[in-house]
Amino acid sequence: MANYTHKAILQTFDEMLMEMPFEKITVSALVARCEISSNTFYYHFQDIYDLLDEWMDEQKNKYFQETKHIENWDGQLKILLHKIQKEPERVQHISSSISRERVENYVFNSVETWFYEGVTKRAAAIPNLTEEKVRRIAEFYCYAFLGLFLKFIWGQMKADVDENVDSIYQIFREVWKYMTETETEEEK
């Protein structure tokens, strides 16, 4: 029963995010719509921000699960941004209601491991590539993606996704080439 209630709270929260900004969603309104008590809500979540964090993690995990079969970052990024474009109200209701710092931290932390794992996998073909350089490349990719993502959100998600991702992916390739050039030359 607890698992069912937990899912019901998340589902109701999801529905409310389509209707109103996050800042307007209150625990009392949510529990009334769920037909549960406040105590039940607080049994599952510390506060509304805890609920937001879990909801965002759930969305992120669904996305990564849906795209794990795609090898290239550009394909995964395109799917993510197209998906976001299909839900502009929800995205705006969240991004306009929470601090920019919170958005930046969440996005950066969400993609940091993803980029690191991708760079590490690709770096396996270059034996002399140091761990420090792998981390620096992955960090650069994270910051570049964060900038692209924030600009996309601020632009009301109206940018041409394919064009923007192709552009950043070209930069990623050039950075990769530049950062790994010396290691490849030393190998020869």
C-alpha positions in Angstrom: 0.0 0.0 0.0 2.9 2.4 0.8 4.3 1.9 -2.6 1.0 2.6 -4.3 0.5 5.8 -2.2 4.1 6.9 -3.1 3.4 6.5 -6.8 0.0 8.2 -6.4 1.7 11.3 -4.9 4.3 11.4 -7.7 1.5 11.0 -10.3 -0.6 13.7 -8.8 2.5 16.0 -8.6 3.2 15.3 -12.2 -0.4 16.3 -13.2 -0.2 19.5 -11.1 3.1 20.5 -12.8 1.2 20.5 -16.1 -1.4 22.9 -14.7 0.6 25.3 -12.5 4.1 26.5 -11.6 6.0 24.5 -9.0 5.9 27.5 -6.6 2.1 27.3 -6.6 1.9 23.6 -5.6 1.4 23.2 -1.9 1.4 20.1 0.2 -2.1 20.8 1.3 -3.4 21.1 -2.3 -1.5 18.0 -3.3 -2.8 15.9 -0.4 -6.4 17.1 -1.0 -6.2 16.0 -4.6 -4.6 12.7 -3.6 -7.2 12.2 -0.9 -4.5 11.4 1.7 -3.5 13.1 5.0 -0.5 15.4 5.4 1.0 12.8 7.7 0.9 10.3 4.8 2.6 12.8 2.6 5.4 13.4 5.2 5.8 9.7 5.7 6.9 9.5 2.0 8.6 12.9 1.5 10.4 15.4 3.8 8.9 18.4 1.9 7.7 19.6 -1.5 11.4 20.0 -2.6 12.1 16.4 -1.7 9.1 15.4 -3.9 10.4 17.6 -6.7 13.9 16.0 -6.5 12.4 12.5 -6.6 10.1 13.4 -9.5 13.0 14.8 -11.5 15.2 11.8 -10.7 12.3 9.6 -11.9 12.0 11.5 -15.1 15.8 11.4 -15.7 16.0 7.7 -15.0 13.1 7.1 -17.5 15.0 9.1 -20.1 18.3 7.3 -19.6 16.5 4.0 -19.7 14.7 4.9 -23.0 18.0 6.0 -24.7 20.5 3.5 -23.3 20.5 1.7 -26.7 21.7 4.8 -28.5 25.5 4.8 -28.8 26.2 8.5 -29.6 25.6 11.5 -27.3 24.2 13.5 -30.1 21.3 11.1 -30.6 20.6 10.9 -26.9 20.7 14.7 -26.6 18.4 15.2 -29.5 15.8 12.8 -28.0 16.1 14.6 -24.6 15.6 18.1 -26.0 12.8 17.0 -28.4 11.1 15.4 -25.4 11.4 18.6 -23.4 10.0 20.5 -26.3 6.9 18.4 -26.1 6.2 19.5 -22.5 7.0 23.2 -22.4 4.4 24.0 -19.7 5.9 21.5 -17.3 9.5 22.6 -18.0 8.6 26.3 -17.6 6.6 25.6 -14.5 9.7 24.0 -12.9 12.4 26.3 -14.3 10.6 29.5 -13.5 9.8 28.5 -10.0 13.2 27.3 -8.7 16.5 29.1 -8.4 18.9 29.1 -11.4 21.5 27.6 -9.1 19.3 24.6 -8.3 18.5 24.0 -12.0 22.2 24.3 -12.9 23.3 21.9 -10.1 20.7 19.4 -11.0 21.4 19.4 -14.8 25.2 19.3 -14.2 25.0 16.5 -11.7 22.6 14.6 -13.9 24.9 14.5 -16.9 28.3 14.5 -15.2 28.5 10.7 -14.8 27.0 10.2 -18.2 29.6 12.3 -19.9 32.4 10.8 -17.8 31.4 7.2 -18.7 31.2 8.1 -22.4 34.6 9.8 -22.4 36.1 6.9 -20.4 34.7 4.4 -22.9 36.1 6.3 -25.8 39.4 6.9 -24.1 40.0 3.2 -23.8 41.4 3.3 -27.4 44.1 5.8 -26.3 46.3 4.1 -23.7 48.3 7.2 -22.7 45.2 9.3 -21.9 45.4 10.2 -18.3 42.5 10.0 -15.9 42.9 13.8 -15.2 42.5 14.5 -18.9 39.5 12.2 -19.2 37.9 14.1 -16.3 38.7 17.5 -17.8 37.2 16.5 -21.2 34.1 15.2 -19.5 33.8 18.3 -17.3 34.1 20.5 -20.4 31.3 18.5 -22.1 29.1 19.0 -19.0 29.6 22.7 -18.9 29.0 23.1 -22.7 25.8 21.0 -22.4 24.7 23.0 -19.4 25.1 26.2 -21.4 23.2 24.7 -24.3 20.4 23.4 -22.1 19.9 26.7 -20.2 19.8 28.7 -23.4 17.3 26.2 -24.8 15.1 26.7 -21.7 15.4 30.5 -21.6 14.5 30.5 -25.3 11.2 28.8 -24.5 12.4 25.6 -26.0 11.8 27.0 -29.5 15.4 26.5 -30.9 16.1 24.0 -33.6 17.1 21.0 -31.6 18.9 19.1 -34.3 20.9 22.1 -35.5 21.9 23.0 -31.9 22.9 19.5 -31.0 24.8 19.0 -34.3 26.7 22.2 -33.6 27.7 21.3 -30.0 28.5 17.8 -31.1 30.9 19.2 -33.7 32.6 21.2 -30.9 32.8 18.0 -28.8 34.6 16.2 -31.6 37.0 19.1 -32.1 37.7 19.3 -28.3 38.2 15.5 -28.3 40.6 15.7 -31.2 42.6 18.6 -29.7 42.7 17.0 -26.2 43.8 13.6 -27.4 46.1 14.6 -30.2 49.3 14.6 -28.1 48.6 11.2 -26.6 47.9 9.7 -30.1 51.1 11.3 -31.4 53.2 10.0 -28.4 51.8 6.5 -29.2 53.3 6.6 -32.7 
